[in-house]
């Protein structure tokens, strides 16, 4: 196999590697992943944008469905270490519960929380606490994927024209 053929054969692999590496460079949209340390219900959230992300957390427990926003400070970064804790406790009013959703950046010490009251169906509800860690991973932007596909197409076209 000649040198030109080896270069052309390696080009798609090189293009794919560079695109995958470039897809996370300068990314500002991140996928939120809650991991459970001790919990009955794992929260979820849509993607967020740094700096100063607003996390729209959804926590569906057996007794209640909770959704609220938590704003992280501008100094918090996606690579920091985070923990989360969600509490739900009986309210003095029957069939209501008070909840707290909190996220702590253990790297900076920042802690943010939100709370409220939610209806529950079980008058014998005792409450509960779920805890875990939180990570943010870069979400590739559609333009990156389009560039990768265009590059691979150009490489294949070049290869075909030279054949």
Biotite code that builds the C-alpha atoms (Angstrom):
import biotite.structure as struc

atoms = struc.array([
    struc.Atom([0.000, 0.000, 0.000], chain_id="A", res_id=1, res_name="UNK", atom_name="CA", element="C"),
    struc.Atom([1.442, 3.344, -1.033], chain_id="A", res_id=2, res_name="UNK", atom_name="CA", element="C"),
    struc.Atom([1.939, 6.298, 1.269], chain_id="A", res_id=3, res_name="UNK", atom_name="CA", element="C"),
    struc.Atom([-1.033, 8.201, -0.200], chain_id="A", res_id=4, res_name="UNK", atom_name="CA", element="C"),
    struc.Atom([-3.344, 5.257, 0.414], chain_id="A", res_id=5, res_name="UNK", atom_name="CA", element="C"),
    struc.Atom([-2.180, 4.908, 4.021], chain_id="A", res_id=6, res_name="UNK", atom_name="CA", element="C"),
    struc.Atom([-2.794, 8.619, 4.653], chain_id="A", res_id=7, res_name="UNK", atom_name="CA", element="C"),
    struc.Atom([-6.248, 8.421, 3.080], chain_id="A", res_id=8, res_name="UNK", atom_name="CA", element="C"),
    struc.Atom([-7.072, 5.267, 5.040], chain_id="A", res_id=9, res_name="UNK", atom_name="CA", element="C"),
    struc.Atom([-6.052, 6.932, 8.325], chain_id="A", res_id=10, res_name="UNK", atom_name="CA", element="C"),
    struc.Atom([-7.752, 10.268, 7.564], chain_id="A", res_id=11, res_name="UNK", atom_name="CA", element="C"),
    struc.Atom([-11.303, 9.263, 8.621], chain_id="A", res_id=12, res_name="UNK", atom_name="CA", element="C"),
    struc.Atom([-9.984, 7.923, 11.914], chain_id="A", res_id=13, res_name="UNK", atom_name="CA", element="C"),
    struc.Atom([-7.981, 11.098, 12.505], chain_id="A", res_id=14, res_name="UNK", atom_name="CA", element="C"),
    struc.Atom([-10.978, 13.273, 11.598], chain_id="A", res_id=15, res_name="UNK", atom_name="CA", element="C"),
    struc.Atom([-13.226, 11.329, 13.972], chain_id="A", res_id=16, res_name="UNK", atom_name="CA", element="C"),
    struc.Atom([-10.720, 11.584, 16.823], chain_id="A", res_id=17, res_name="UNK", atom_name="CA", element="C"),
    struc.Atom([-10.252, 15.320, 16.317], chain_id="A", res_id=18, res_name="UNK", atom_name="CA", element="C"),
    struc.Atom([-13.992, 15.916, 16.109], chain_id="A", res_id=19, res_name="UNK", atom_name="CA", element="C"),
    struc.Atom([-14.716, 13.965, 19.275], chain_id="A", res_id=20, res_name="UNK", atom_name="CA", element="C"),
    struc.Atom([-11.995, 15.905, 21.096], chain_id="A", res_id=21, res_name="UNK", atom_name="CA", element="C"),
    struc.Atom([-13.169, 19.199, 19.647], chain_id="A", res_id=22, res_name="UNK", atom_name="CA", element="C"),
    struc.Atom([-16.808, 18.537, 20.527], chain_id="A", res_id=23, res_name="UNK", atom_name="CA", element="C"),
    struc.Atom([-16.079, 19.176, 24.207], chain_id="A", res_id=24, res_name="UNK", atom_name="CA", element="C"),
    struc.Atom([-13.730, 22.121, 23.671], chain_id="A", res_id=25, res_name="UNK", atom_name="CA", element="C"),
    struc.Atom([-15.438, 25.352, 24.672], chain_id="A", res_id=26, res_name="UNK", atom_name="CA", element="C"),
    struc.Atom([-18.756, 23.588, 25.278], chain_id="A", res_id=27, res_name="UNK", atom_name="CA", element="C"),
    struc.Atom([-21.147, 25.533, 27.435], chain_id="A", res_id=28, res_name="UNK", atom_name="CA", element="C"),
    struc.Atom([-24.134, 23.154, 27.400], chain_id="A", res_id=29, res_name="UNK", atom_name="CA", element="C"),
    struc.Atom([-23.924, 20.273, 29.872], chain_id="A", res_id=30, res_name="UNK", atom_name="CA", element="C"),
    struc.Atom([-25.916, 17.147, 30.624], chain_id="A", res_id=31, res_name="UNK", atom_name="CA", element="C"),
    struc.Atom([-26.895, 16.881, 34.297], chain_id="A", res_id=32, res_name="UNK", atom_name="CA", element="C"),
    struc.Atom([-26.438, 13.451, 35.896], chain_id="A", res_id=33, res_name="UNK", atom_name="CA", element="C"),
    struc.Atom([-27.645, 12.688, 39.421], chain_id="A", res_id=34, res_name="UNK", atom_name="CA", element="C"),
    struc.Atom([-25.999, 9.663, 41.045], chain_id="A", res_id=35, res_name="UNK", atom_name="CA", element="C"),
    struc.Atom([-27.517, 8.047, 44.122], chain_id="A", res_id=36, res_name="UNK", atom_name="CA", element="C"),
    struc.Atom([-25.692, 7.535, 47.415], chain_id="A", res_id=37, res_name="UNK", atom_name="CA", element="C"),
    struc.Atom([-28.806, 6.801, 49.467], chain_id="A", res_id=38, res_name="UNK", atom_name="CA", element="C"),
    struc.Atom([-32.166, 7.253, 47.807], chain_id="A", res_id=39, res_name="UNK", atom_name="CA", element="C"),
    struc.Atom([-35.517, 5.861, 46.865], chain_id="A", res_id=40, res_name="UNK", atom_name="CA", element="C"),
    struc.Atom([-36.065, 8.260, 43.950], chain_id="A", res_id=41, res_name="UNK", atom_name="CA", element="C"),
    struc.Atom([-33.384, 9.640, 41.632], chain_id="A", res_id=42, res_name="UNK", atom_name="CA", element="C"),
    struc.Atom([-33.892, 13.260, 40.483], chain_id="A", res_id=43, res_name="UNK", atom_name="CA", element="C"),
    struc.Atom([-33.563, 14.346, 36.861], chain_id="A", res_id=44, res_name="UNK", atom_name="CA", element="C"),
    struc.Atom([-32.886, 17.659, 35.110], chain_id="A", res_id=45, res_name="UNK", atom_name="CA", element="C"),
    struc.Atom([-32.608, 18.886, 31.507], chain_id="A", res_id=46, res_name="UNK", atom_name="CA", element="C"),
    struc.Atom([-29.320, 20.212, 30.112], chain_id="A", res_id=47, res_name="UNK", atom_name="CA", element="C"),
    struc.Atom([-27.878, 23.402, 31.613], chain_id="A", res_id=48, res_name="UNK", atom_name="CA", element="C"),
    struc.Atom([-25.600, 26.191, 30.426], chain_id="A", res_id=49, res_name="UNK", atom_name="CA", element="C"),
    struc.Atom([-22.566, 27.451, 32.355], chain_id="A", res_id=50, res_name="UNK", atom_name="CA", element="C"),
    struc.Atom([-21.784, 29.934, 33.844], chain_id="A", res_id=51, res_name="UNK", atom_name="CA", element="C"),
    struc.Atom([-24.604, 30.429, 36.368], chain_id="A", res_id=52, res_name="UNK", atom_name="CA", element="C"),
    struc.Atom([-26.744, 27.448, 35.392], chain_id="A", res_id=53, res_name="UNK", atom_name="CA", element="C"),
    struc.Atom([-30.372, 27.189, 36.441], chain_id="A", res_id=54, res_name="UNK", atom_name="CA", element="C"),
    struc.Atom([-31.076, 23.557, 37.250], chain_id="A", res_id=55, res_name="UNK", atom_name="CA", element="C"),
    struc.Atom([-34.730, 22.588, 36.830], chain_id="A", res_id=56, res_name="UNK", atom_name="CA", element="C"),
    struc.Atom([-34.767, 19.557, 39.082], chain_id="A", res_id=57, res_name="UNK", atom_name="CA", element="C"),
    struc.Atom([-37.565, 16.993, 39.000], chain_id="A", res_id=58, res_name="UNK", atom_name="CA", element="C"),
    struc.Atom([-37.845, 14.581, 41.917], chain_id="A", res_id=59, res_name="UNK", atom_name="CA", element="C"),
    struc.Atom([-40.634, 12.018, 41.665], chain_id="A", res_id=60, res_name="UNK", atom_name="CA", element="C"),
    struc.Atom([-40.995, 10.157, 44.955], chain_id="A", res_id=61, res_name="UNK", atom_name="CA", element="C"),
    struc.Atom([-43.556, 7.489, 45.824], chain_id="A", res_id=62, res_name="UNK", atom_name="CA", element="C"),
    struc.Atom([-45.584, 10.086, 47.741], chain_id="A", res_id=63, res_name="UNK", atom_name="CA", element="C"),
    struc.Atom([-45.096, 13.296, 45.736], chain_id="A", res_id=64, res_name="UNK", atom_name="CA", element="C"),
    struc.Atom([-43.845, 14.752, 42.461], chain_id="A", res_id=65, res_name="UNK", atom_name="CA", element="C"),
    struc.Atom([-41.610, 17.784, 43.008], chain_id="A", res_id=66, res_name="UNK", atom_name="CA", element="C"),
    struc.Atom([-40.166, 20.161, 40.412], chain_id="A", res_id=67, res_name="UNK", atom_name="CA", element="C"),
    struc.Atom([-38.317, 23.380, 41.186], chain_id="A", res_id=68, res_name="UNK", atom_name="CA", element="C"),
    struc.Atom([-35.387, 25.552, 40.058], chain_id="A", res_id=69, res_name="UNK", atom_name="CA", element="C"),
    struc.Atom([-31.997, 25.891, 41.714], chain_id="A", res_id=70, res_name="UNK", atom_name="CA", element="C"),
    struc.Atom([-29.630, 28.631, 40.497], chain_id="A", res_id=71, res_name="UNK", atom_name="CA", element="C"),
    struc.Atom([-25.914, 27.942, 40.920], chain_id="A", res_id=72, res_name="UNK", atom_name="CA", element="C"),
    struc.Atom([-23.536, 30.908, 41.409], chain_id="A", res_id=73, res_name="UNK", atom_name="CA", element="C"),
    struc.Atom([-21.324, 32.168, 38.580], chain_id="A", res_id=74, res_name="UNK", atom_name="CA", element="C"),
    struc.Atom([-18.210, 30.830, 40.356], chain_id="A", res_id=75, res_name="UNK", atom_name="CA", element="C"),
    struc.Atom([-19.386, 27.222, 40.163], chain_id="A", res_id=76, res_name="UNK", atom_name="CA", element="C"),
    struc.Atom([-17.831, 25.267, 37.286], chain_id="A", res_id=77, res_name="UNK", atom_name="CA", element="C"),
    struc.Atom([-18.964, 22.083, 35.547], chain_id="A", res_id=78, res_name="UNK", atom_name="CA", element="C"),
    struc.Atom([-15.781, 20.272, 36.609], chain_id="A", res_id=79, res_name="UNK", atom_name="CA", element="C"),
    struc.Atom([-16.327, 20.965, 40.328], chain_id="A", res_id=80, res_name="UNK", atom_name="CA", element="C"),
    struc.Atom([-17.466, 18.210, 42.722], chain_id="A", res_id=81, res_name="UNK", atom_name="CA", element="C"),
    struc.Atom([-21.144, 18.429, 43.690], chain_id="A", res_id=82, res_name="UNK", atom_name="CA", element="C"),
    struc.Atom([-23.460, 16.705, 46.143], chain_id="A", res_id=83, res_name="UNK", atom_name="CA", element="C"),
    struc.Atom([-27.249, 16.882, 46.327], chain_id="A", res_id=84, res_name="UNK", atom_name="CA", element="C"),
    struc.Atom([-29.787, 16.285, 49.073], chain_id="A", res_id=85, res_name="UNK", atom_name="CA", element="C"),
    struc.Atom([-33.569, 16.247, 48.789], chain_id="A", res_id=86, res_name="UNK", atom_name="CA", element="C"),
    struc.Atom([-35.817, 16.142, 51.852], chain_id="A", res_id=87, res_name="UNK", atom_name="CA", element="C"),
    struc.Atom([-39.571, 15.775, 52.125], chain_id="A", res_id=88, res_name="UNK", atom_name="CA", element="C"),
    struc.Atom([-41.252, 16.003, 55.539], chain_id="A", res_id=89, res_name="UNK", atom_name="CA", element="C"),
    struc.Atom([-44.869, 16.001, 56.718], chain_id="A", res_id=90, res_name="UNK", atom_name="CA", element="C"),
    struc.Atom([-46.477, 19.448, 56.890], chain_id="A", res_id=91, res_name="UNK", atom_name="CA", element="C"),
    struc.Atom([-48.713, 20.360, 59.871], chain_id="A", res_id=92, res_name="UNK", atom_name="CA", element="C"),
    struc.Atom([-51.618, 20.452, 57.392], chain_id="A", res_id=93, res_name="UNK", atom_name="CA", element="C"),
    struc.Atom([-52.829, 16.906, 56.589], chain_id="A", res_id=94, res_name="UNK", atom_name="CA", element="C"),
    struc.Atom([-51.958, 15.535, 53.149], chain_id="A", res_id=95, res_name="UNK", atom_name="CA", element="C"),
    struc.Atom([-49.271, 18.188, 52.556], chain_id="A", res_id=96, res_name="UNK", atom_name="CA", element="C"),
    struc.Atom([-45.503, 17.849, 52.733], chain_id="A", res_id=97, res_name="UNK", atom_name="CA", element="C"),
    struc.Atom([-42.651, 20.364, 52.861], chain_id="A", res_id=98, res_name="UNK", atom_name="CA", element="C"),
    struc.Atom([-39.696, 19.690, 50.593], chain_id="A", res_id=99, res_name="UNK", atom_name="CA", element="C"),
    struc.Atom([-36.158, 21.022, 50.232], chain_id="A", res_id=100, res_name="UNK", atom_name="CA", element="C"),
    struc.Atom([-33.911, 20.453, 47.209], chain_id="A", res_id=101, res_name="UNK", atom_name="CA", element="C"),
    struc.Atom([-30.258, 21.395, 47.740], chain_id="A", res_id=102, res_name="UNK", atom_name="CA", element="C"),
    struc.Atom([-27.049, 21.262, 45.706], chain_id="A", res_id=103, res_name="UNK", atom_name="CA", element="C"),
    struc.Atom([-23.607, 21.874, 47.217], chain_id="A", res_id=104, res_name="UNK", atom_name="CA", element="C"),
    struc.Atom([-20.436, 22.606, 45.255], chain_id="A", res_id=105, res_name="UNK", atom_name="CA", element="C"),
    struc.Atom([-17.941, 20.859, 47.532], chain_id="A", res_id=106, res_name="UNK", atom_name="CA", element="C"),
    struc.Atom([-15.050, 22.447, 45.613], chain_id="A", res_id=107, res_name="UNK", atom_name="CA", element="C"),
    struc.Atom([-16.062, 26.039, 46.425], chain_id="A", res_id=108, res_name="UNK", atom_name="CA", element="C"),
    struc.Atom([-18.312, 25.393, 49.433], chain_id="A", res_id=109, res_name="UNK", atom_name="CA", element="C"),
    struc.Atom([-21.304, 27.085, 47.757], chain_id="A", res_id=110, res_name="UNK", atom_name="CA", element="C"),
    struc.Atom([-24.661, 25.630, 48.715], chain_id="A", res_id=111, res_name="UNK", atom_name="CA", element="C"),
    struc.Atom([-27.939, 26.491, 47.014], chain_id="A", res_id=112, res_name="UNK", atom_name="CA", element="C"),
    struc.Atom([-31.402, 25.269, 47.885], chain_id="A", res_id=113, res_name="UNK", atom_name="CA", element="C"),
    struc.Atom([-35.069, 25.744, 47.157], chain_id="A", res_id=114, res_name="UNK", atom_name="CA", element="C"),
    struc.Atom([-38.181, 24.442, 48.801], chain_id="A", res_id=115, res_name="UNK", atom_name="CA", element="C"),
    struc.Atom([-41.926, 24.508, 49.026], chain_id="A", res_id=116, res_name="UNK", atom_name="CA", element="C"),
    struc.Atom([-45.046, 22.568, 49.888], chain_id="A", res_id=117, res_name="UNK", atom_name="CA", element="C"),
    struc.Atom([-46.547, 19.789, 47.816], chain_id="A", res_id=118, res_name="UNK", atom_name="CA", element="C"),
    struc.Atom([-49.698, 17.684, 48.121], chain_id="A", res_id=119, res_name="UNK", atom_name="CA", element="C"),
    struc.Atom([-49.383, 14.029, 49.070], chain_id="A", res_id=120, res_name="UNK", atom_name="CA", element="C"),
    struc.Atom([-52.000, 11.316, 49.034], chain_id="A", res_id=121, res_name="UNK", atom_name="CA", element="C"),
    struc.Atom([-50.979, 9.371, 52.135], chain_id="A", res_id=122, res_name="UNK", atom_name="CA", element="C"),
    struc.Atom([-52.043, 10.880, 55.484], chain_id="A", res_id=123, res_name="UNK", atom_name="CA", element="C"),
    struc.Atom([-49.633, 8.477, 57.248], chain_id="A", res_id=124, res_name="UNK", atom_name="CA", element="C"),
    struc.Atom([-46.648, 9.842, 55.267], chain_id="A", res_id=125, res_name="UNK", atom_name="CA", element="C"),
    struc.Atom([-43.446, 9.830, 57.361], chain_id="A", res_id=126, res_name="UNK", atom_name="CA", element="C"),
    struc.Atom([-41.021, 11.724, 55.102], chain_id="A", res_id=127, res_name="UNK", atom_name="CA", element="C"),
    struc.Atom([-37.659, 10.862, 53.611], chain_id="A", res_id=128, res_name="UNK", atom_name="CA", element="C"),
    struc.Atom([-34.271, 12.034, 52.448], chain_id="A", res_id=129, res_name="UNK", atom_name="CA", element="C"),
    struc.Atom([-32.407, 11.155, 49.254], chain_id="A", res_id=130, res_name="UNK", atom_name="CA", element="C"),
    struc.Atom([-28.724, 12.036, 48.712], chain_id="A", res_id=131, res_name="UNK", atom_name="CA", element="C"),
    struc.Atom([-26.028, 11.615, 46.101], chain_id="A", res_id=132, res_name="UNK", atom_name="CA", element="C"),
    struc.Atom([-23.508, 13.246, 43.814], chain_id="A", res_id=133, res_name="UNK", atom_name="CA", element="C"),
    struc.Atom([-24.056, 15.397, 40.753], chain_id="A", res_id=134, res_name="UNK", atom_name="CA", element="C"),
    struc.Atom([-21.958, 15.642, 37.587], chain_id="A", res_id=135, res_name="UNK", atom_name="CA", element="C"),
    struc.Atom([-22.056, 17.777, 34.464], chain_id="A", res_id=136, res_name="UNK", atom_name="CA", element="C"),
    struc.Atom([-20.796, 16.367, 31.155], chain_id="A", res_id=137, res_name="UNK", atom_name="CA", element="C"),
    struc.Atom([-20.407, 18.415, 27.947], chain_id="A", res_id=138, res_name="UNK", atom_name="CA", element="C"),
    struc.Atom([-23.199, 18.053, 25.415], chain_id="A", res_id=139, res_name="UNK", atom_name="CA", element="C"),
    struc.Atom([-21.919, 18.054, 21.820], chain_id="A", res_id=140, res_name="UNK", atom_name="CA", element="C"),
    struc.Atom([-23.475, 20.824, 19.788], chain_id="A", res_id=141, res_name="UNK", atom_name="CA", element="C"),
    struc.Atom([-25.284, 20.003, 16.514], chain_id="A", res_id=142, res_name="UNK", atom_name="CA", element="C"),
    struc.Atom([-22.800, 22.137, 14.532], chain_id="A", res_id=143, res_name="UNK", atom_name="CA", element="C"),
    struc.Atom([-19.955, 19.896, 15.695], chain_id="A", res_id=144, res_name="UNK", atom_name="CA", element="C"),
    struc.Atom([-21.704, 16.786, 14.405], chain_id="A", res_id=145, res_name="UNK", atom_name="CA", element="C"),
    struc.Atom([-22.495, 18.525, 11.106], chain_id="A", res_id=146, res_name="UNK", atom_name="CA", element="C"),
    struc.Atom([-18.832, 19.533, 10.693], chain_id="A", res_id=147, res_name="UNK", atom_name="CA", element="C"),
    struc.Atom([-17.702, 15.990, 11.447], chain_id="A", res_id=148, res_name="UNK", atom_name="CA", element="C"),
    struc.Atom([-20.078, 14.521, 8.852], chain_id="A", res_id=149, res_name="UNK", atom_name="CA", element="C"),
    struc.Atom([-19.049, 17.138, 6.263], chain_id="A", res_id=150, res_name="UNK", atom_name="CA", element="C"),
    struc.Atom([-15.365, 16.353, 6.892], chain_id="A", res_id=151, res_name="UNK", atom_name="CA", element="C"),
    struc.Atom([-15.865, 12.610, 6.561], chain_id="A", res_id=152, res_name="UNK", atom_name="CA", element="C"),
    struc.Atom([-17.875, 13.196, 3.369], chain_id="A", res_id=153, res_name="UNK", atom_name="CA", element="C"),
    struc.Atom([-15.068, 15.352, 1.945], chain_id="A", res_id=154, res_name="UNK", atom_name="CA", element="C"),
    struc.Atom([-12.493, 12.690, 2.812], chain_id="A", res_id=155, res_name="UNK", atom_name="CA", element="C"),
    struc.Atom([-14.573, 9.975, 1.154], chain_id="A", res_id=156, res_name="UNK", atom_name="CA", element="C"),
    struc.Atom([-15.086, 12.147, -1.938], chain_id="A", res_id=157, res_name="UNK", atom_name="CA", element="C"),
    struc.Atom([-11.366, 12.846, -2.154], chain_id="A", res_id=158, res_name="UNK", atom_name="CA", element="C"),
    struc.Atom([-10.622, 9.160, -1.778], chain_id="A", res_id=159, res_name="UNK", atom_name="CA", element="C"),
    struc.Atom([-13.116, 8.268, -4.509], chain_id="A", res_id=160, res_name="UNK", atom_name="CA", element="C"),
    struc.Atom([-11.785, 10.907, -6.915], chain_id="A", res_id=161, res_name="UNK", atom_name="CA", element="C"),
    struc.Atom([-8.228, 9.649, -6.482], chain_id="A", res_id=162, res_name="UNK", atom_name="CA", element="C"),
    struc.Atom([-9.215, 6.015, -7.052], chain_id="A", res_id=163, res_name="UNK", atom_name="CA", element="C"),
])
